[in-house]
Every structure is written in C-alpha cells, then in structure tokens.
Amino acid sequence: PKDVVLVIDVSGSMKDYGRMDIAKEAAITIVETLTVADRVAVVSFSSRAAQIGGFNSLIRATNENKERLIKAIKNLDANEATNFYDAFNTAFNALDKTIRSESTSGCNIAILFMTDGQISEGPGANEVIKLVNDRTGQLSATFDRNATLFTFSLGQQADHAVTKSIACSTNGIWTHVDDSTGDLVTAMSSYYKLFALGLGEGGNDDFTAWVEPYEFTNPAGKMGTTVSAPVYDRSVKPPLFLGVVAVDSYMDALEQVLGEDATSSTMLQRFVLLSTARCPKLGLTECELDALRFLRGREEATCGACNSTYMGIVPETCSFQSDLPNNLWHNTDSK
C-alpha cells in the first residue's frame, strides 16, 4: 500500500513536441496500476496549482475513483506559466489533509513530479527546494511518514538543477526524458523498482495483490479478478526484482466460499485486506539509490554519493551466461 501524488505541468510549453500527451499517458498508466490498497491524488499546475477530479485529498484507488481521475487527466489543457512552489505546496497540503483525517494508506509516500519548463512564476528555486525539504521533514517528524520524490524533466529546455536537487535531497530519483524518445512511461520504471524492492523484504515474501472485482470481456458479463505476485532473485541482497506473474480467476468460487456478492462493499474490503502488505521500510543505502538512478539516467542522474559499482540492483550482463538466477529453487525459500 502507498500514498501516491502525481503532479503534472500543464503550462503553455507542454504543447510542444507532444509533451502534454506524453505526460497524460504516463499519469494514466500510473493510476491504472494502483490497487484498492493505495491512495492517490493528481495535481495539475501552471501559474497556479489545483487538485483535479473534484477531490481535495487523496482517495482510495477503486475502479470508480480511478476512472474519474483518468477522465480528468484526459481533459487537461496546457496554458500559462510555470509555478513549482504552488505545485509542491498543493501536493503536500493534500497529503497533510489525508493523513490528519486518517484516510491514508498508512504506508510509504511517493510524489511524481513532471515538468518541461523552468520556474517562471512564484517563488524561486531556493524557496522551492526549501519548501520540499521542510515539508518532507514535517511528514517524517510529525507523522513518521517518509516521502520519496520522483522528478522528471521533459525536453532540453526543462529545469534540471532544481528537479535533480529536490530528488537528491529527499532520497528520491530524477530522470531526464529526451524529446526524441518521449518515453516517459519507461522512464518511470524507477518508481516501480523502488517500491518493488520494499516488497522483496520485510516479511512480504508471500505478498500478492488482488484487483478489485471487474467484468470480464470474454465471456461478457462474467465477474472476475486478477491476483499477481512480484518475482525476485533472492540469492542476492537486496533481492533483485525480475518481474510479475498474474492469474485471472472467476469470482464464482469466492462468492460461494465467502457468501458475498462480487460487487458488494464487504467483498471490496476483503480485497483491500488481501492487497495490503506489511509496510516496508525503504532503507536503501546511498549506493543502492544511486544504482536505481543509474538504471534510467546513467551517470547524469546519480547524486554522486556512491563511488563503487552498482551491485545487486543493476543486473550484470555476462558473456555466455544467462542473466536468470543460477539456482531457481533457492528463490522459493524451500528447504
């Protein structure tokens, strides 16, 4: 489970090179991958910032709420200037309100910040960096909650200094996305990998994620669900995330066993509990963090805190040798 805030630049320059469409696609992809155990909010900003979808705090990522957010994301339009300060302040205010109202996931926080510009309105770079550091420190001191910031600079004209400084000062990850590739979805893999590392340890060895019951396309009208589990190479430390396995299943048997309708609130709550892992402490070392940064942005994205090679998180490619684990049975923890 996690609290996720997406912060999307909708200033006028986002119309260039199809960046607005790229940001929308990436944001929708993130929203779609969330489960009912997660909370989410989306903030758009230009000269001013506002939470979209008609919400003023984070909401549970149910199918209904996700559809509402996706519709709001698709309707975003680019115009006006670029105000980093108001964007971050709005994001942190939403988190603060959610935590104080006890409607949070109670676990780790991720803020994903996407921009193609430089500050052109509101307080300057130093004030923005101070705001982010102060508010992340407040979350930690007041609520014992750690926030990880993922910042993405789109295009050559985007700010690199502020966005990278924010990521480095908060144990986050900064990534530059070139206009020639425009692959923001792939660039966001660091977000998935960081949280996947947490699920690899801390008593979550047998964790599975259940999708809220939904209507299958074939056969039409049949209610079903999907259960998935992360797969790791546990012969190394930290465990190396390899991918995900998933299985679709009809709801008939579960309805009979549990005595609940697939669309009932009681069934939904059961799925929330099934998809709630033990909240992992993302206690990565500086070298492990820099390894994640290196994966997407090479040396440019690292924060310079590690002078050694990136072992464990970055798979090594060896000639004439498979990249798969040498002893697959080791990863089942069987005796």
Disulfide bonds with the S-S distance in Angstrom:
Cys107-Cys279 2.02
Cys168-Cys303 1.91
Cys287-Cys306 2.03
